[in-house]
Amino acid sequence: MCMALDCDEFYETLRKETPVARKPHQCTECSRQIEPGERYERYVGVMPRYGIDTWLTCAHCLQARAWIVRECTSWLFGAVLDDLIEHWDEDPLLR
């Protein structure tokens, strides 16, 4: 059920910050536009096979990710929505 449990590679954190947007950005998780004045997370990390990546996550997806972490202890970047859907489909108590 938890996608992160099947992952065999992990990111090494290079930088993590929660700035306030000065210009529009796109959330890596949901593709929603992060508007100027909105707080978001900027995560820069490295995975040996893929190199350096930057992930921008809106406040809405940070809340969804927090729920996944409570349920699964971890998450995968870019898969928060997929993990939520998988939990919804497999757990009748969530419906």
Secondary structure, DSSP 8 states (H G I E B T S, - for coil): --GGGG-----EEEEEE--B-SS-EE-TTT--EE-TT-BEEEEEEEETTTEEEEEEEEHHHHHHHHHHHHHHS---TT-HHHHHHHHHHH-GGG-
